[in-house]
């Protein structure tokens, strides 16, 4: 979670925190699962997606909390 997320969460009522944290936890689990699935694809499937094995290695080395949709 980045600093802005923490500050935003601090402004929310305490009853909302568990929902926000659960949502974030689910997203992190989803990211980790997707990265594992990408790593298991064949070279042919990766080529169809326009990705290389090096691209997948680089993605798999990212920490679970690094969310490409939050850039």
Secondary structure, DSSP 4 states (H G I P E B T S, - for coil): --HHHHHHHHHS-HHHHHHHHHHHHHHHHHHHHHHHHHHHS-HHHHHHHT--HHHHHHHHTS-TT--GGG-
